[in-house]
């Protein structure tokens, strides 16, 4: 199978082209809504904000932000892997206390609540570590009335993106857009209940795994995440 993308940045360019018209539609719908009673007089909605899911989503999101001229920030999400098979997602954790566990999958695989709790505790500690490292003292995000665009390098089970959507849903956002370069044909349907719009640029019939569709799917380092955020991240004047 020939990979769809050379690397994550190339995938971000493709995703930006597919995302642009959908995001414009969402932004127009949000702009047409009546102003909420607590909105400051004469205020205008802030532009959409691209939120990268580290680590692999960061280089993808950086290209989306560049091409669409949007601010970029990071939203930390951690996968809850099956004990003994960490690559298999049982759910995910997100900034702000969001948690999603697939109870049906746990029952089918025989994973007990105690076993899941051990993984959740470990991943919670790692989430806190990364949150502190990536945000580097920057103030917490204010997502109120914003259109937020959640970007990852791919969608497989949808657990990570679901946790991210739940994390921002609780912050009075105007709309949640989930975006990824590649995913299975049913990816959008799995997220439709927590996202206003789901954009998956490529849905190959033989999906396999996210990494199979990249020529270079090497791990994104913490140093690369920090460098990208220093270069592209933050609000622009």
C-alpha positions, -999 to 999 in steps of 0.1 A, spaced: 0 0 0 14 34 -10 13 59 19 -10 88 14 13 113 31 51 118 32 50 130 67 28 149 92 34 184 79 25 173 43 -7 158 58 -14 191 74 -13 209 41 -38 185 26 -61 187 57 -61 225 56 -73 225 20 -102 202 28 -110 219 61 -111 255 48 -146 256 33 -161 236 61 -146 259 87 -158 289 68 -194 275 69 -192 269 107 -177 304 113 -205 320 93 -232 301 112 -217 312 145 -214 348 134 -251 349 125 -262 339 160 -275 366 183 -249 379 208 -253 363 242 -265 386 270 -232 386 288 -211 396 257 -193 429 260 -210 457 240 -194 460 205 -173 429 209 -166 407 179 -161 369 181 -125 359 181 -112 339 151 -113 301 152 -86 286 173 -66 255 162 -60 231 191 -33 205 184 -35 171 201 1 163 211 23 149 202 16 137 167 -11 162 160 12 192 166 31 193 132 -2 186 114 -20 214 132 10 238 126 5 236 89 -33 240 92 -27 271 113 -2 285 88 -23 279 58 -55 292 73 -38 321 92 -52 310 126 -38 309 161 -24 276 173 -24 262 208 -21 227 224 -47 206 241 -33 177 261 -50 144 257 -38 110 268 -50 76 255 -61 50 281 -46 18 268 -56 -17 275 -34 -33 302 -7 -53 284 -18 -39 251 -13 -2 254 -18 4 217 -54 -6 220 -74 24 232 -101 18 259 -107 56 262 -88 88 268 -83 117 292 -83 154 283 -73 187 299 -98 200 323 -108 166 338 -125 152 307 -125 114 307 -140 88 283 -140 51 288 -156 26 264 -175 4 289 -187 -20 262 -152 -26 249 -139 -31 285 -165 -57 291 -158 -75 258 -121 -76 266 -125 -85 302 -108 -54 316 -119 -47 352 -126 -13 366 -96 -17 389 -73 -25 360 -86 5 341 -81 27 372 -44 19 373 -39 30 337 -60 61 343 -38 71 373 -6 67 353 -19 86 323 -33 114 345 2 120 359 16 121 324 -11 144 312 -3 168 341 35 166 333 29 175 296 4 202 304 30 220 325 58 214 300 40 224 268 21 254 282 54 268 297 36 291 321 12 305 296 -22 313 311 -51 288 307 -70 289 274 -102 310 273 -123 292 248 -156 309 255 -175 318 223 -147 304 202 -149 280 173 -122 254 182 -106 231 157 -92 199 172 -64 185 151 -47 151 153 -26 131 129 -53 106 124 -85 91 138 -87 53 145 -111 44 174 -119 81 180 -113 78 217 -86 105 219 -106 130 198 -137 123 218 -119 131 250 -106 163 235 -141 173 224 -155 166 258 -127 187 274 -136 218 253 -174 213 254 -174 222 290 -159 256 284 -188 273 266 -173 271 231 -193 283 201 -186 251 180 -163 221 180 -147 210 147 -127 177 147 -101 174 119 -76 148 109 -58 138 77 -69 102 77 -93 78 93 -117 49 86 -149 55 67 -170 55 99 -148 80 118 -172 110 114 -201 90 127 -183 80 159 -178 116 168 -210 132 156 -225 133 190 -197 154 206 -186 175 176 -205 200 154 -184 191 123 -160 162 117 -135 166 88 -114 136 77 -94 144 46 -89 108 34 -109 77 43 -91 48 26 -112 16 23 -85 -5 38 -76 16 68 -55 -6 90 -37 20 113 -30 57 112 8 51 108 3 29 77 -7 60 57 25 79 64 59 73 48 75 89 79 55 83 111 84 87 135 75 98 170 71 135 175 94 146 204 85 169 233 113 192 220 96 194 185 63 202 202 78 231 222 96 244 191 65 244 170 45 262 196 72 288 200 73 293 162 36 292 153 16 290 186 -4 317 204 -27 344 195 -18 368 167 -24 405 167 
